[in-house]
């Protein structure tokens, strides 16, 4: 009996030891996360909501969209003073073509952009952190009525502003664009303009993190109150997928391993590594039903892009005119937001973005050897085109699992593991000297 008890205690203690997870945080990223201020976020949201209307077609220089754009630009220019000349900001104007739907005639549009230049001249990668600053009422064509847009999407815009403040004084290998789009509610106009421009000019956009409706923690109808979770939406089958890419996806059963899905997993891992008491939920959809976001034009142009959003939406305070009806306050007002929740979402963005922008580029030509029957798996790859890799992680998970479950370290450019390629999924990521990890690359088959 005593021997059995000792064995049981040993088994329990061994299992506890196995289940422990060591959390290693980069000190610089952890410090930046700690600097994110819910008070600053609240200030930006309340200022944005104080403009009468941020409708894309609002032309009032004092209380409309032009005034709001100047506010965001002034914040970017102020933060640029701490960047040693590496950050610049502008209002980039363009013409929105008439679509006879939400844009009845050619109209002026503008995105507010801060550019934090990368410290490595050989690194041409661009990471975009974005939100839309335009707001709307129930009538999407109402350009004059009061539309505070505190949460949709003053919250995302405030997060972008706060990230620019915290990150401006730090060095990153790659370039970061902090973007406040306009025209989202009229049909993703500002994002479409920038995505098309990036394609035409062959920008090396490595990832787009779009924040839309990220500042509320209580739902309508179900009355859920929860500030412990957020969502990341990522496309399953890429919108830009070619016929050849589709054939490879079907052959490798990589339906849950699109580039944006890899980015979503990365955000979950990094976000939960640096932000306490918070869970990032992976949503296997490009976006919600009947809705869209500024990540979509980038995905259509073959860029890796995801949407960050709150877990439980409150539709009494979205796309509604400000009014009291049957004793209920409608409208997208700041008093219905949770600024501590918004701080956490902003911190998830920062942890992911800072790590990505200092990582090496992804490994190239990642392959899994399928030339013979074997209960082992061999992966091969080439070094990144940008940045120096100290080593690599080969990631592994069960085919039924959402997240990578094991990481195998190597300093070589190949690794053979005693796990069947038929039973597991694999990927490879490069790791810098400082420990920053690249986005994982799902392997293509090496068949001859």
C-alpha positions in Angstrom: 0.0 0.0 0.0 2.8 2.4 0.9 4.7 1.6 -2.3 1.5 2.3 -4.3 1.0 5.6 -2.5 4.6 6.7 -3.2 4.2 5.7 -6.9 1.0 7.7 -7.1 2.6 10.8 -5.6 5.6 10.5 -7.9 3.3 10.2 -10.9 1.3 13.3 -9.9 4.4 15.4 -9.3 6.0 14.2 -12.6 2.8 15.2 -14.5 2.8 18.6 -12.8 6.4 19.1 -13.8 5.6 18.1 -17.4 2.6 20.5 -17.6 4.6 23.6 -16.4 5.2 26.3 -18.9 8.2 28.6 -18.8 7.4 32.2 -19.9 10.4 34.1 -21.2 9.7 37.8 -22.0 12.0 40.1 -23.8 12.8 42.9 -21.4 12.4 45.7 -23.9 9.0 44.5 -25.1 7.8 43.9 -21.6 8.8 47.5 -20.7 6.9 48.9 -23.7 3.8 46.9 -22.8 4.0 48.4 -19.3 4.0 51.9 -20.8 0.6 51.6 -22.5 -1.8 53.8 -20.6 -5.5 53.4 -20.3 -5.7 57.1 -19.5 -4.0 58.0 -22.7 -6.3 55.7 -24.7 -9.4 57.3 -23.0 -8.1 60.8 -23.8 -7.8 59.9 -27.5 -11.2 58.3 -27.7 -12.9 61.2 -26.0 -11.2 63.7 -28.2 -12.1 61.8 -31.4 -15.7 61.4 -30.1 -15.9 65.1 -29.4 -15.9 66.0 -33.2 -19.5 66.3 -34.4 -19.0 63.8 -37.2 -16.1 61.7 -38.5 -18.1 60.6 -41.5 -15.8 60.2 -44.5 -17.9 62.8 -46.5 -17.9 65.3 -43.6 -16.1 68.4 -44.8 -16.4 70.7 -41.7 -12.9 72.0 -41.0 -13.8 72.7 -37.3 -15.8 69.7 -36.2 -15.8 67.1 -39.0 -13.4 64.6 -40.5 -10.7 67.2 -41.6 -10.4 68.4 -38.0 -10.2 64.8 -36.7 -7.4 64.0 -39.2 -5.5 67.0 -38.1 -5.8 65.8 -34.5 -4.3 62.4 -35.3 -1.5 64.0 -37.4 -0.6 66.4 -34.5 -0.2 63.4 -32.2 2.0 61.5 -34.7 4.2 64.6 -35.3 4.5 65.1 -31.5 5.7 61.5 -31.0 8.0 61.8 -34.0 10.2 64.2 -31.9 11.2 61.2 -29.7 12.3 59.1 -32.7 15.6 60.7 -33.6 14.3 61.6 -37.1 13.1 58.1 -37.9 9.4 58.8 -37.7 7.6 61.0 -40.1 3.8 61.6 -40.5 1.5 62.9 -43.2 -2.1 63.1 -44.3 -2.1 61.3 -47.6 -4.9 62.5 -49.8 -6.6 60.6 -52.6 -9.8 60.6 -54.6 -12.5 58.1 -53.8 -14.2 57.1 -57.1 -18.0 57.2 -57.2 -19.5 53.8 -56.8 -23.2 55.0 -57.0 -23.8 53.2 -53.7 -22.1 54.9 -50.8 -20.0 57.3 -52.8 -22.4 59.1 -55.1 -19.7 61.2 -56.8 -16.0 61.4 -56.9 -15.0 62.5 -53.4 -11.8 63.5 -51.5 -10.4 60.9 -49.1 -7.3 60.8 -46.9 -5.4 58.4 -44.7 -3.3 59.6 -41.8 0.0 57.7 -41.7 3.1 57.7 -39.4 6.1 55.9 -40.8 8.7 54.6 -38.3 11.7 53.8 -40.5 13.5 50.5 -39.8 17.0 50.6 -38.4 18.4 48.1 -41.0 18.8 49.6 -44.5 18.8 46.2 -46.0 15.4 45.3 -44.4 12.7 46.4 -46.7 9.8 44.8 -44.8 6.8 46.9 -43.8 4.5 46.0 -40.9 1.2 47.9 -40.8 -0.8 48.5 -37.7 -4.2 50.1 -38.6 -7.7 51.2 -37.7 -10.3 53.4 -39.3 -11.1 56.8 -38.0 -14.3 57.4 -39.8 -17.7 57.0 -38.0 -21.3 56.6 -39.1 -24.9 56.8 -37.9 -27.7 54.3 -38.7 -28.0 56.0 -42.1 -24.6 55.4 -43.6 -25.0 58.4 -45.9 -25.7 60.8 -43.0 -22.5 63.0 -43.1 -23.9 65.8 -40.9 -25.5 64.2 -37.9 -23.6 63.6 -34.7 -21.7 60.3 -34.9 -19.2 60.0 -32.1 -17.9 56.6 -33.1 -16.1 56.1 -29.8 -15.7 52.3 -30.1 -16.3 52.0 -33.9 -13.6 52.8 -34.5 -12.3 55.5 -32.1 -11.0 52.6 -30.0 -8.8 51.2 -32.8 -7.6 54.6 -33.8 -6.7 55.4 -30.2 -4.8 52.1 -30.0 -2.8 53.0 -33.2 -2.0 56.5 -31.7 -0.9 55.0 -28.4 1.3 52.4 -30.1 3.0 55.2 -32.1 3.7 57.0 -28.8 5.2 54.0 -27.1 7.2 52.7 -30.0 8.5 55.9 -31.5 11.6 56.0 -29.3 12.6 52.4 -30.0 14.6 50.8 -32.9 13.1 48.1 -35.1 14.8 46.3 -37.9 11.8 46.6 -40.2 9.6 49.7 -41.0 6.3 50.1 -39.2 3.4 52.1 -40.6 0.8 53.4 -38.1 -2.3 54.1 -40.2 -5.7 55.7 -39.5 -7.9 54.9 -42.6 -10.9 56.8 -43.8 -13.7 55.5 -45.9 -14.1 52.2 -44.1 -17.8 52.6 -43.5 -18.3 53.7 -47.2 -16.7 50.5 -48.5 -13.1 50.1 -47.2 -12.0 53.0 -49.5 -8.9 54.1 -47.6 -7.6 50.6 -47.1 -8.3 49.7 -50.8 -6.3 52.8 -51.9 -3.3 51.9 -49.7 -3.4 48.2 -50.6 -3.5 48.9 -54.3 -0.7 51.4 -54.0 1.4 48.9 -52.1 0.9 46.3 -54.8 1.6 48.7 -57.6 4.8 49.9 -56.0 5.8 46.4 -54.9 6.0 47.1 -51.2 7.2 44.2 -49.1 4.3 44.2 -46.6 5.0 41.3 -44.2 1.9 41.6 -42.1 -1.2 43.8 -41.4 -2.8 44.0 -38.0 -6.1 45.8 -38.3 -8.0 46.9 -35.2 -11.7 47.5 -35.5 -14.1 47.8 -32.5 -11.7 46.8 -29.7 -12.8 48.8 -26.7 -16.0 47.3 -25.2 -16.3 44.4 -22.8 -20.0 44.0 -22.3 -22.5 42.6 -24.9 -26.0 43.5 -25.9 -28.8 40.9 -25.6 -26.7 38.3 -23.8 -25.5 40.8 -21.2 -22.1 39.2 -21.0 -19.4 41.2 -19.2 -15.9 39.8 -19.8 -12.7 41.8 -20.2 -10.5 38.7 -20.4 -10.8 37.7 -24.0 -10.4 39.2 -27.5 -10.8 37.9 -31.1 -8.5 37.6 -34.0 -10.2 36.9 -37.3 -8.1 35.2 -40.1 -9.1 33.8 -43.5 -9.1 30.1 -44.0 -8.7 29.8 -47.7 -6.7 32.9 -49.0 -8.8 35.3 -51.0 -5.8 35.6 -53.4 -5.2 31.9 -53.8 -4.1 30.7 -57.2 -5.0 27.4 -58.8 -1.6 26.0 -58.1 -1.7 27.1 -54.5 -5.1 25.6 -54.1 -3.8 22.3 -55.4 -0.9 22.3 -52.8 -3.3 23.3 -50.0 -5.6 20.4 -50.8 -2.7 17.9 -51.1 -1.2 18.9 -47.8 -4.6 19.4 -46.1 -3.4 22.9 -45.1 -6.9 24.5 -44.9 -6.1 25.9 -41.4 -2.6 27.0 -42.3 -3.0 30.1 -44.4 -0.5 32.9 -43.9 -3.0 34.9 -42.0 -3.8 31.9 -39.8 -0.1 31.7 -39.0 -0.2 35.4 -38.1 -3.2 34.9 -35.9 -1.5 32.0 -34.0 1.6 34.2 -33.6 -0.5 37.0 -32.1 -2.2 34.6 -29.7 1.2 33.2 -28.5 2.9 36.6 -28.2 -0.1 38.4 -26.8 -0.6 35.8 -24.0 3.1 35.8 -23.3 3.2 39.5 -22.5 -0.4 40.4 -21.4 -1.5 38.9 -18.1 -5.1 37.8 -17.5 -6.0 37.9 -21.1 -6.8 35.3 -23.8 -6.6 35.7 -27.5 -9.3 33.7 -29.3 -8.7 32.4 -32.8 -11.8 32.9 -35.0 -11.6 30.8 -38.2 -13.4 33.4 -40.3 -12.2 36.3 -42.4 -14.7 38.6 -40.6 -18.2 38.6 -39.1 -21.4 38.0 -41.0 -22.7 41.1 -42.8 -19.6 43.0 -41.8 -16.1 43.7 -43.1 -12.9 45.4 -42.2 -9.8 47.1 -43.6 -7.8 43.9 -43.5 -9.8 42.6 -46.5 -8.2 44.7 -49.4 -4.8 43.6 -48.2 -5.8 40.0 -48.1 -7.3 40.3 -51.6 -3.9 41.7 -52.7 -2.1 38.7 -51.3 -0.8 40.3 -48.2 -0.9 38.6 -44.8 -3.6 40.4 -42.8 -5.9 39.8 -39.8 -8.6 41.7 -37.9 -8.4 42.3 -34.1 -11.8 42.8 -32.4 -13.4 42.7 -29.0 -15.0 39.4 -27.9 -18.5 40.5 -27.2 -20.0 43.3 -29.2 -22.7 45.7 -28.1 -25.0 46.6 -31.0 -26.9 49.2 -29.0 -23.8 51.3 -29.3 -22.8 50.5 -32.9 -24.2 52.2 -36.1 -27.0 53.8 -34.0 -28.0 57.5 -33.8 -27.4 59.0 -30.3 -30.8 59.0 -28.6 -32.7 57.7 -25.6 -35.5 55.4 -26.6 -37.7 53.5 -24.1 -35.3 54.5 -21.4 -32.3 53.0 -23.3 -29.3 55.2 -24.3 -28.3 54.4 -27.9 -25.2 55.6 -29.7 -21.5 54.9 -29.8 -20.4 57.0 -26.8 -17.2 56.8 -24.7 -19.1 56.1 -21.5 -19.9 52.6 -22.7 -16.3 51.6 -23.3 -13.9 49.7 -21.0 -10.5 51.5 -21.3 -8.6 48.9 -19.2 -9.9 46.3 -21.7 -8.7 48.5 -24.6 -5.3 48.7 -22.9 -5.0 44.9 -23.0 -5.9 44.8 -26.7 -3.4 47.5 -27.4 -0.7 45.6 -25.5 -1.4 42.4 -27.5 -0.8 44.4 -30.7 2.4 45.9 -29.3 3.9 42.6 -28.2 3.2 41.0 -31.6 4.3 43.9 -33.7 7.5 44.6 -31.8 8.6 41.0 -32.0 7.8 40.7 -35.7 9.6 44.0 -36.6 12.8 42.8 -34.9 12.7 39.2 -36.1 14.6 37.8 -39.1 12.5 37.3 -42.2 10.8 33.9 -42.6 12.9 30.9 -43.7 12.8 30.3 -47.4 11.9 27.3 -49.5 10.5 25.3 -46.5 9.9 21.7 -47.5 8.8 18.5 -46.0 10.2 15.3 -47.5 7.4 13.1 -48.8 9.6 11.0 -51.2 9.2 7.8 -49.3 7.1 6.0 -46.7 8.5 6.7 -43.2 7.4 7.2 -39.6 9.9 10.0 -39.4 9.5 13.5 -40.7 12.3 15.5 -42.4 12.0 19.2 -42.9 14.5 21.3 -45.0 14.7 25.1 -45.6 17.0 27.9 -46.6 18.1 30.9 -44.5 16.0 34.1 -44.5 16.6 36.6 -47.2 16.6 39.4 -44.6 18.2 39.4 -41.2 20.4 36.9 -39.5 19.0 33.8 -37.8 20.7 32.5 -34.7 18.6 29.3 -35.2 15.2 27.9 -36.0 12.2 26.4 -34.4 10.5 23.5 -36.0 6.9 23.6 -34.8 4.6 20.6 -34.5 1.0 20.0 -33.6 -1.7 17.4 -33.8 -3.7 17.7 -37.0 -6.8 18.4 -34.8 -5.1 21.1 -32.7 -5.5 24.8 -33.3 -2.1 25.9 -31.8 1.4 24.7 -32.2 2.1 22.3 -29.4 5.9 21.7 -29.5 9.0 23.6 -30.6 12.2 21.8 -31.6 15.3 24.0 -31.7 18.1 23.6 -34.2 20.9 25.7 -35.6 20.9 23.7 -38.9 18.7 24.2 -41.9 17.1 20.7 -41.7 15.8 18.5 -39.0 14.5 15.0 -38.9 12.0 14.2 -36.1 10.7 10.8 -35.0 7.1 11.7 -35.7 5.1 10.7 -38.7 4.3 13.4 -41.3 1.0 11.7 -41.7 0.0 12.3 -38.1 1.2 15.9 -37.4 1.5 19.3 -39.0 4.8 21.1 -39.0 6.2 24.6 -39.7 9.5 26.4 -39.4 10.3 29.9 -38.0 13.6 31.8 -37.8 14.9 33.2 -34.5 17.1 36.3 -34.1 20.0 36.7 -31.7 17.6 38.5 -29.3 15.1 35.7 -29.5 12.6 37.4 -31.8 10.7 34.8 -33.8 9.6 35.2 -37.4 6.2 34.1 -38.6 6.1 30.3 -39.2 6.1 28.9 -42.7 4.0 25.8 -43.5 6.1 23.4 -45.6 5.3 22.4 -49.2 6.0 18.8 -50.2 9.4 17.7 -51.5 8.3 14.9 -53.8 11.2 14.4 -56.2 
